[in-house]
Amino acid sequence: MVQADPVQEIETLREQLDAWNHQYYVLDEPSVPDVEYDRCMQRLLQLEEAHPELRRADSPSQRVGGQALTQFSQVSHEVPMLSLENAFSAEDLFRFNRRLLDRLGAEAEPLEFACEPKLDGIAVSLLYREGVLERGATRGDGTTGEDITHNVRTIRSIPLRLRGQGYPELLEVRGEIYMPKAGFEQLNARARERGEKTFVNPRNAAAGSLRQLDARLTAQRPLEMCCYSVGLVQGGTLPSRHSEVLARLSDWGLRINRESAVVQGIEACDAYFDALAQRRNRLAYDIDGIVFKVNDLALQQRLGFVSRAPRWAIARKFPAQEEMTQLLDVEFQVGRTGVITPVARLAPVFVGGVTVSNATLHNSDEIERLGVKVGDTVIVRRAGDVIPQIVSVVLERRPPSARAIEFPSRCPVCQSAIEREEGEAAWRCMGGLGCGAQQKAAIKHFVSRRAMDIDGLGDKLVEQLVDEGLVENVAGLYALSKEQLLTLERMGDKSADNLLAALEQSKHTSLARFVYALGIREVGEATALNLARHFGNWPALSSASETQLLQVDDVGPVVADHLLQFFDSAASMAVVEALQQAGVSWPDLEPRPPESLPLAEQVWVVTGKLESLSRDEAKARLQSLGAKVAGSVSAKTTCVVAGPGAGSKLTKANELGVKVIDEEALLALLAAHEAGN
Ligand code: D41
């Protein structure tokens, strides 16, 4: 794309980069490989360097400014940013509807409402002049906020210039800046690894990220923006319904919430609330309720506002995801790989929809960071499927009897020495499979459904078997006799027979399952499958060199090192030997080059929510069958897997006549192809 005219080439590059940004960050549909994007960006930077007179603030190269600010300046909101009234029950919501109808007259029934998830982030205002982003500000107290232009510019879902045409000369857009849950977890995990301060929740992380004077810091934080209304509008007009205004914002390249819906009547609002409450944990971001707005802007006008909140909107809140409770004790658990995790025992508390009585304290650094003591009152957070966490201590409530938490100096289960590797936060028990806790965890993993799939061998039974000294390692399972089983508590004749049959059946397995079942550090299902595919048989795999291991998809230096340690360990290899002696076997495979895999040459796309496996897992398993997994649908796509909530990718697939299957069909297909491995 070399063009003689730099003006023209710069404009072409900016348009291309803007379009890709929009596809990626606003529509959630990646459309180019990173290298291509980077190449264009580099070219643009190079041209702008050579022609400083052609630099412009709204160029995609100008998201992160040079100098850090020394302070924030204040911004007054010409049109105040109102607040929202809260509702805490269905009754509150119905009362809201009655108040509306009292004012508007019964003939307004049923009212049309716009329903929107209430994002738990920071409310902000963006000002566009002639379509160019001029200023970003926090809501502050609604009248005065802070100028955070330098920081909002770094957020990729905020366009530096609006797309298309027809926008007013002056347009103030309002919305919420938030941090998606996955980005938050990653940010905290990284901070924890480095022993740095973590954020309490995604909202605080978003607020902290926006409060940076140096935009280069903000640029590294996974922030997103979602728009929910407009403020100042001059030199142009907007549609007459809220939902249409949002649709227009979307046309201009701004991000709006795809879960939003327009419904008729308050009963439908109630149903929307219940439906989203069900799915709340599966959304990619935290929401703390649902906002209901009268959709007709003329009716909004007639209703007006009281003090600082509009009469025409209400936020129905979900049950809190953070609650206060007491830390009763701390226990130290030893995991499968020896990692010692402090677990908080809590006075039971109802939070995020369930009763919580345990929370993870992660590691010794985290205990130190929180400064928590036994007896303290703590704030517990349970969001989504994430394990409950203690996020802070209420120091004012510390009783005089509070006692410091002592991290053990030896393994609490086997008394072996504990060590912590350079740069790691976790302490590990060095007892290996001599440690009872690691023994039990290794056996539980070995028998689990996706490993050897031994039916009827639950956690309790595994613990009994180890505690009674009947089983020491996974090979011992196959030496169990019926007489031994019958000595166990609550083990009847029938259950013993069933268990022995399940053990017998599990002996016929696949190399991939076997490798996964061994529980080698960092070797998950997908990696095990890749290893099995690549080497085809155990002797080849277990004698592979580092160089050979590194040739396998998914295997990097760390995984290779764990594998080599396992193969070098006489004890581990003796267990493998004993398992094979006991009759555990699998069909060897032809070591297969990638091009002979069943889905070789195919391009797959996964979109929407999946129920029984994560999108990453689906991707890894498709890849290990040879498929490429792409981020967007094109004529080259072989098949699209669409779960609930699939949007434009599904539409596109239908338009192009690309095959679409659901999760159930995907599982069937994976099972069919993986069976032989
Ligand atoms: O998602 C939100 N947090 C959200 C906040 C939303 N979807 N809609 C909102 N609508 C308004 C009005 C009705 C006043 C335009 C809001 C907020 N306000 C709001 N956010 C913070 C204070 C008020």
Residues whose N, C-alpha, C, O or C-beta is under 5 A from the ligand:
A	BS01	D41	L82 S83 L84 E116 P117 K118 L119 A123 E176 Y228 S229 V291 A313
